[in-house]
């Protein structure tokens, strides 16, 4: 339901509005990815510290802000700060995840074999030593990355400098990471019967909102599946527009028994699911 007008909107209209918002987020996410798709920035983010030596926050969007990696919507488009947060969160997660791949490619390049299609035993030892944690890495991963580099070399007549030359900056997914938001953008509350939840979030009423008046609160009832325990604490989901519907990836936390020594009572703790 559109809370401003009181209109009950169809799933297709909801998916359209979620899609408009996701497109705004994806555009800003793509700008961040292309602007920081390089070894220096990825290493800085992966180091866990800013220029002053302070530890970076665990939340990706907060880490990017600490580093001064900002982004803005297109000229004439008005979004609130939480929409920008979602873009920074998605970009930060993707930039953090590429660090492992960059280290693997760097190790493969540092120990490039004489025959890429067939490493000698000594060359296997060299490449594993050049990759952090390489002694535990499956051989299939090293082979596939070697084939990737070899294909680049055949096309360009030389080896790439690293993963950031080997691969273009990735595209941004059309999704809303509401976990990066607070109550000014989205809330979720469980019903008294425990089988339903009400998600409220701000969505645009047009693809290019020019003022805050083009945003409105929408109340979305969610039927919880039986896999969500009755005592679980719900967290803000990730929304994905898909074929005229909206998918919600719902996270929750619930208590589970913590293993103890044989013959002793099991204390209870919290865990994510």
N, C-alpha and C positions, 0 to 999 in steps of 0.2 A: 504494500500500500504506500502510495505517495503521501507522506504526512502533511505536506503543505496544502495539497488540494483535496485530500481525503479520497482520491481516486484509487480504486483497486486496479492495479496494472497486471497485464498478462505475463506469463513466463518469457514470452518472446520480447516484450518491451523491457523487462528487467535485464535480459541478456544483452539487449541493444545498449542500454545505459551502462551496464558493467563493461561492455566492449568499448564504449567511448572512453570511459575512464582508463581502461587497460591500455588503450592506444596512446593516451597522453603519457602514462607511466612508461610504456615501452619506448616511446620516442626519446624521453629523457634518459632512460637506461642505456639505449643505444649510443647516445652522445657521450655518456660517461665511459662506456666500454671502449669506444673508438679513441677517446682522448687519453686513456690510461692503459691502452693495450701495448705495453712495452715492459722490458725487463726491469728497468729502474723502479717504476711505480709498483709493479707487482711484488718485487722484493721488499720495497718499503712497507707495503701493506702486510706482507707475510712476516716481516720482522717482529711485528707486535709492538713497536715503539714509534713514537713520533720524533720530530727533529730535536725536541728537548729531552728525549730519553724517557718520557712518560709512557706507561703502558697504554696501548690502544684499547678502547672498549670492545667487548665481545660482540655487541650488535654491529653489524656491518655498516648500517647507515650512520651510526655515531662515529665509527672509526673513520669513515670517509670525511665527515665534517671536521673531525679533529685534524685531518691532513689538509683541509681546505679544498677538497674536491667537490665543488658545487656544480649545480646545474639549474636551468630555468626552463619553463615551458616556452613555446613559440611566442613571438610578439603578438600582443593583443589577446592572449589566452590567460585567464585568471584561474589559478588553482591555489588551494591552501597548502600550508607547509607539510601536512601529512601525506599529500600526494607526492611531493618531492621526496619525502622519506622512503616511500615504497620503491621509487626509482633507485635511490641510493642503496637501499637494502639489496635489491636484486643484483645491481651491478657489483656491489661489494662482495656478495657471495660468489659470483662468477669469477671475479678477479682473484679471490682467495683460492678458489678451487683449481685455477690454472697453474698455480705454483708447483704442484706435484708433477704435472705434465711437463712443465718447463724444465724441471730438474732431470726428468727422465730423458728428454730430448738432448739436453746439454751433456749428459753422461754418454749417450749414444754417439754424439758428435765428437766428444773428447777421445773416445776409444773406437774411432771408426775402423772397421775391419778391412783387410786387404780385399776380401771377397764378401760383399754385403749379404749374398745369399747363402753363405756357408762360413760361419765363424769357426776358427780353430779353438781347441780347449783353452789355450792361453788367452785368446781374445775374449772368450766368455768371462774369464776371471778379471780381465782388465775392465770390461764394460760394467760388470757388477760392482767393482771397486769404485768406479767413477759416478755411480748413481747412489744417492743417499738411501740406505736401506736396500740396496740392490741385491744383497745376498738372499733376501726373502722374496724378491720379485719373480713372478712366474716367467719362464723363458718365452712364453707366447707373447707377453707384453713387449719384451725387448725386440722380438722378431717383427711384430706389427709396426712398432715405431721405426725400426730400421727400414722396413719396406716403404714407409711413408717418406722418410728422408731420401731414400734412393730414388723414388718416383720424382721428387722435387729436383734432385740432381740431374736426372735424365732430361727434364723439361728445361732447366735453366743452365745446365752445363757447369754447375758448382753446387757445393753444399750450402744449406741455409745457415744464417747466423744463429738461429735459435727458433723456438716455437712461435715467436711473434712474427717472424718472417715466413715461417712454414705454414701458419694458419692465419686467416683473416680474423678480425675481431668477431665474436659470435653475435648472432641476432638475439634480440630480447624477446622473451615470451610474453604473450598477452595474458597477464594475470595480475591480481591484486594481492600483494603480501600484506594482509591486514595486521599481521603480527608486529609490523613496524609502526603501527598507529596507536593512538590512545583514544579515550572517550570522546574527543572532539571530532573524530572521523568515523569511529565504529564502536559498537558495544554488542555484547552477546549475553543473553540471560536465559537460564533454563526455566521451563514451566514447572508448576507445582507437581504435575504428574510424572515429571522426570523423563518423559518420552519425546518431548518437543523442546525447541529452543527458538528464541526470537533474536535474529540478527538485525541490527539497525546500522545503516551506514549512509554517508552522504554520496550521492551520485549526480552527475551532470544531466541536465534535461536536453542538451544539445551537444554535438561532437566537439564544438569549439566554444566553450563557455567564456564569455567576455567579462563577467562580473560574478560576484558571489551569489547574486540573485539567480544565476543559472544553475545553482546547485540546490539539491533538496534532500531531506532525510527520507529514506525508504525503509520500511519495515518488512523483513523477509522471514516468514516462519520456516523452520527447518524441522523435518521429521527425523528424529535420531534413530539410527539403526540399533538393533539389539546388541551389537558388539560394544556399545558405549555403556559402561556400568552406571548404575543408578547413582552411585556416590562420586562419579567422576567430575572433576572441575573442567569446564570447557574453556578453550582459548580461542582467540579470534582466528578464523580460518583463512585459507588462501582461496580466492575466487577465480574461476576460469570460465569465460563464455565459450560455449560449445554447441554449435548447431541449433541455435534458437533456445537453448537452455543454459542454466548457470550451474556449474559444478562447484561444490564447496569441499575442500580438503580440510577436514576438521581435526584439530589436535585436542587432546585432553590428558589430564593427569588423574591418576587414581591410586589408592593405597594398595600395596601388595605385601605379603609377608617377607621379611628379610631372613635369609637362612642363618641359623645359629648352630652352636655346637650340639651334637647328638644328646638328646635327653633334656635339653633346656628349652624354655618357651621361646617362641619366635617373636621378636619385637616387630612392630609395624612401621613401615616407612613409605615415602612417596616416590613414585617413579613416573616417567613419561610413557605415553603410548601413542 
